Amino acid sequence: MELLERAAAAASPLLAAESIAEGGLLLTFEAGRLRLAGEPASAELVVELVAAGDLDALRRVNLGEEEPWWRLVGSPLVAVHAISGGAALQFRHDDDNPRVVEIVLEAGTLRVGLRPFDKAPS
């Protein structure tokens, strides 16, 4: 979660979102690429930095035209909140039509969805 918090502290824009065939999401920010995946043993969301040299080994599918990512590409990540089973990511500041994406691990699979903005995660 610390890596996401660093990206939020820098208000780093989201450049791309991709699914990874090996499991999880690859979110590319101006500040770096982060892999989000579920940890089966602990049933927790794991966030890892992905080096540019490791990209060739990943089978990726661009999610740039999929909901909710098409709404967020180019938007800065400004806040990250831990929620049960995952994280809530706030893109755009409170006064700039913010969007909050919940990424939650359910039954070993990441579930992604928009939720209403309320300034604090549920």
N, C-alpha and C positions, 0 to 999 in steps of 0.2 A: 504494500500500500504506500510505502514511503516514496517509491518512484513516481507514482501518480501524484502524490502531494507535492513533490518537487516540480513536476510539470505545471500543476495548478499555481504554485507560488510564482512561477515565471509567466503565468497567463499564456502558456504555449499553445498556439493554434493547432488544431487537428488537421493533418494533411491527408491522411488516408485511414480507412478501416478495412481490414481483410479478415476473412475466416481462414483458419489453418486446418488443413485436412488431418493433421496429427492431433488436433484438439485445441480449442481456444480461439482467441482473437488476437490479431496483431493491430495495434493502434500506433500510427506514426504521427508524432508530434514534431514541431519544429525543434524541440529539445531532444528528440530521440525516439527510437522504436521500442514499444513495450508489448510483451506477450502476456496476455491474461489467460489463465487456464485454471481448471479445477485440480486440486490435490486430492486424489481418491482416499488416501489414508486418513487425512484430517477433515475432509469435506469442506475445505476452505479455498477461497480465491487466492491464487498465487500470481504475483506480478514480477516479471523478469525483464531486464534490459536485453535487447537483441542487437548484437553487433552486425554491421553491414555485411561482413563476410559469412555470417550464418544464414542470410536470407535465401541463398541459392538452394539450401538443403530443405527449405520449407515449401510445401505445396500450398499455395495461397489462392484465394478467390476474392476479388475486389467486391466490397460491399458498398461502394460509393453511391450506388443508385438504389440501395435498399433502405427501408425504414429501420431505425431512425437516422442512420448515418448521413443520408443525403442532405438532411437539414443542418448537419453539424460541421461538415467539412469546411475549413476556413475559420471556424469559431474557436475562440480561446477556451481552454479548460481553466476554470477559475476557482473551483472548490471540489473537494473529495470528502465524502463521509462514509464511514463504515456502517453497514447495515447488516442485518441478520443474513448470513450466507453470502455476502458480497460487498458491493460498493455502489454508492450513488455518485455520479459524476455530473457536476454542473458546468455547462458550457454557456458562455456569455454572462456578463455581470447582471446583478439584480434589476438594474434599470434599462437593460438592453434585450428584452424579450428572451429571458433565460430558458434553457432546455435542460432537463435533468434526465439522465439515462441511468437506469438501474441495471447492474450486471450481477446476477445472482446464480450461484451454483445450486441446481436442483437435480437430484438423482444422477449426479455425475455429469450433467450437461449444463453449459452456460446458457442462461436465459437473459435476453436483452430486451428492455422496453422503456419507452418514455413514461414519465409519471408527471402529474401536475406539479408545478413549481409552488412551493410553500415556504421557502427559505430555510427549511430544516427537513432532513429525511425522516421517514416514519420508522 
